[in-house]
Amino acid sequence: MSKRKRDHSLDFLLELDGQILVIDPAGKHWVKFVVKKVDPSPERPHGLNYSLTLHDESGECLVGFDNAHPVSSGSGPGRKAHKRYDHKHRIRSIKPYEYSDAASLATDFWKEVDQVLKEKGIIQ
């Protein structure tokens, strides 16, 4: 019998559930966390339902990491549907995301947030 290694960073991520944080000095950009434990399934084998998002002052989502729906890659007849729901949104594009653990998810999310804020000239 193999036992899955406990992801200690998951407790931290679960504590963020429901939090909304303003993240720039002008108060125009904010992040929102929705993180819930669920029964593992083929779509969510890690047993986590999550949405980590960055929004601008109009409420538009600029960055999002979530597993709310299936995502496909490619285009046309050869388009490939992924069984796992993990993916990331960046402005208006959606790409599959390879979930490994809660710490990596949080790190990857904040890297994307920083990159978008730098591109917009919000931070240096």
C-alpha positions as a Markdown table, in Angstrom:
| # | Residue | x | y | z |
|---|---|---|---|---|
| 1 | Met | 0.0 | 0.0 | 0.0 |
| 2 | Ser | 1.5 | 3.3 | -1.0 |
| 3 | Lys | 0.7 | 6.4 | 0.9 |
| 4 | Arg | 0.7 | 9.8 | -0.8 |
| 5 | Lys | 3.1 | 12.3 | 0.6 |
| 6 | Arg | 1.4 | 15.1 | 2.6 |
| 7 | Asp | 1.5 | 18.5 | 0.9 |
| 8 | His | 2.1 | 20.8 | 3.9 |
| 9 | Ser | 1.7 | 23.9 | 1.7 |
| 10 | Leu | -1.9 | 22.9 | 1.1 |
| 11 | Asp | -2.9 | 24.1 | 4.6 |
| 12 | Phe | -1.5 | 27.6 | 3.8 |
| 13 | Leu | -3.4 | 27.7 | 0.5 |
| 14 | Leu | -6.6 | 26.6 | 2.1 |
| 15 | Glu | -6.3 | 29.4 | 4.7 |
| 16 | Leu | -6.4 | 31.9 | 1.8 |
| 17 | Asp | -9.9 | 30.8 | 0.7 |
| 18 | Gly | -12.2 | 33.8 | 0.4 |
| 19 | Gln | -9.4 | 36.4 | 0.8 |
| 20 | Ile | -9.3 | 39.4 | -1.5 |
| 21 | Leu | -6.1 | 41.4 | -1.3 |
| 22 | Val | -5.4 | 44.8 | -2.8 |
| 23 | Ile | -1.8 | 44.6 | -4.2 |
| 24 | Asp | -0.8 | 47.9 | -5.6 |
| 25 | Pro | -0.3 | 51.3 | -3.9 |
| 26 | Ala | -3.0 | 52.9 | -5.9 |
| 27 | Gly | -5.5 | 50.2 | -4.9 |
| 28 | Lys | -6.4 | 49.5 | -8.5 |
| 29 | His | -5.4 | 45.8 | -8.7 |
| 30 | Trp | -6.5 | 43.0 | -6.4 |
| 31 | Val | -6.2 | 39.2 | -6.1 |
| 32 | Lys | -8.9 | 36.8 | -5.0 |
| 33 | Phe | -8.5 | 33.3 | -3.7 |
| 34 | Val | -11.1 | 30.5 | -3.8 |
| 35 | Val | -9.6 | 27.2 | -2.5 |
| 36 | Lys | -11.6 | 24.1 | -1.4 |
| 37 | Lys | -10.8 | 20.5 | -0.7 |
| 38 | Val | -12.9 | 18.1 | -2.8 |
| 39 | Asp | -12.9 | 14.4 | -3.4 |
| 40 | Pro | -10.2 | 13.4 | -5.9 |
| 41 | Ser | -11.6 | 12.8 | -9.4 |
| 42 | Pro | -10.1 | 12.4 | -12.9 |
| 43 | Glu | -10.6 | 16.1 | -13.4 |
| 44 | Arg | -9.1 | 17.1 | -10.0 |
| 45 | Pro | -6.9 | 14.2 | -9.0 |
| 46 | His | -5.2 | 16.3 | -6.3 |
| 47 | Gly | -8.5 | 16.8 | -4.5 |
| 48 | Leu | -8.5 | 20.6 | -4.8 |
| 49 | Asn | -10.9 | 23.0 | -6.4 |
| 50 | Tyr | -9.2 | 26.4 | -6.8 |
| 51 | Ser | -9.3 | 29.8 | -8.4 |
| 52 | Leu | -6.5 | 32.3 | -7.9 |
| 53 | Thr | -7.1 | 35.5 | -9.9 |
| 54 | Leu | -5.7 | 39.0 | -10.5 |
| 55 | His | -8.1 | 41.8 | -11.4 |
| 56 | Asp | -7.8 | 45.3 | -12.5 |
| 57 | Glu | -9.9 | 48.3 | -11.3 |
| 58 | Ser | -12.7 | 47.4 | -13.8 |
| 59 | Gly | -12.9 | 43.9 | -12.4 |
| 60 | Glu | -11.3 | 42.3 | -15.6 |
| 61 | Cys | -9.4 | 39.1 | -14.8 |
| 62 | Leu | -5.8 | 39.6 | -16.0 |
| 63 | Val | -4.3 | 36.4 | -14.5 |
| 64 | Gly | -6.1 | 33.3 | -13.3 |
| 65 | Phe | -5.1 | 29.8 | -12.3 |
| 66 | Asp | -8.1 | 27.5 | -11.8 |
| 67 | Asn | -9.7 | 24.2 | -12.5 |
| 68 | Ala | -13.3 | 25.1 | -13.0 |
| 69 | His | -13.7 | 23.7 | -16.5 |
| 70 | Pro | -11.9 | 21.6 | -19.1 |
| 71 | Val | -9.4 | 23.2 | -21.4 |
| 72 | Ser | -8.2 | 22.3 | -24.9 |
| 73 | Ser | -4.9 | 23.0 | -26.6 |
| 74 | Gly | -4.3 | 23.5 | -30.3 |
| 75 | Ser | -6.8 | 24.5 | -32.9 |
| 76 | Gly | -8.9 | 23.0 | -35.6 |
| 77 | Pro | -9.7 | 19.3 | -36.0 |
| 78 | Gly | -6.5 | 18.3 | -34.2 |
| 79 | Arg | -7.5 | 20.2 | -31.1 |
| 80 | Lys | -6.7 | 18.2 | -28.0 |
| 81 | Ala | -9.1 | 18.2 | -24.9 |
| 82 | His | -7.4 | 17.7 | -21.6 |
| 83 | Lys | -8.9 | 15.4 | -19.0 |
| 84 | Arg | -7.6 | 17.4 | -16.1 |
| 85 | Tyr | -9.1 | 20.8 | -15.5 |
| 86 | Asp | -6.0 | 22.6 | -14.3 |
| 87 | His | -5.2 | 25.7 | -16.5 |
| 88 | Lys | -4.1 | 29.3 | -16.4 |
| 89 | His | -5.6 | 32.4 | -18.0 |
| 90 | Arg | -3.4 | 35.3 | -19.0 |
| 91 | Ile | -5.3 | 38.3 | -20.2 |
| 92 | Arg | -7.4 | 36.5 | -22.9 |
| 93 | Ser | -5.4 | 33.3 | -23.4 |
| 94 | Ile | -6.0 | 29.9 | -21.7 |
| 95 | Lys | -3.3 | 27.2 | -21.4 |
| 96 | Pro | -3.2 | 23.9 | -19.6 |
| 97 | Tyr | -1.4 | 24.1 | -16.2 |
| 98 | Glu | 0.5 | 21.2 | -14.7 |
| 99 | Tyr | -0.4 | 21.1 | -11.1 |
| 100 | Ser | 2.2 | 19.5 | -8.8 |
| 101 | Asp | 1.5 | 20.9 | -5.4 |
| 102 | Ala | 0.0 | 23.9 | -3.5 |
| 103 | Ala | 3.3 | 25.7 | -3.0 |
| 104 | Ser | 4.2 | 25.5 | -6.8 |
| 105 | Leu | 0.7 | 26.7 | -7.6 |
| 106 | Ala | 1.0 | 29.8 | -5.4 |
| 107 | Thr | 4.5 | 30.5 | -6.6 |
| 108 | Asp | 3.5 | 30.2 | -10.3 |
| 109 | Phe | 0.5 | 32.4 | -9.7 |
| 110 | Trp | 2.5 | 35.2 | -8.0 |
| 111 | Lys | 5.2 | 35.1 | -10.8 |
| 112 | Glu | 2.5 | 35.7 | -13.4 |
| 113 | Val | 0.9 | 38.5 | -11.3 |
| 114 | Asp | 4.3 | 40.2 | -11.0 |
| 115 | Gln | 5.0 | 39.8 | -14.7 |
| 116 | Val | 1.7 | 41.4 | -15.7 |
| 117 | Leu | 2.0 | 44.2 | -13.2 |
| 118 | Lys | 5.5 | 44.9 | -14.5 |
| 119 | Glu | 4.3 | 44.9 | -18.1 |
| 120 | Lys | 1.6 | 47.4 | -17.2 |
| 121 | Gly | 4.1 | 49.6 | -15.4 |
| 122 | Ile | 2.4 | 49.1 | -12.0 |
| 123 | Ile | 5.6 | 47.8 | -10.3 |
| 124 | Gln | 9.2 | 47.7 | -11.3 |
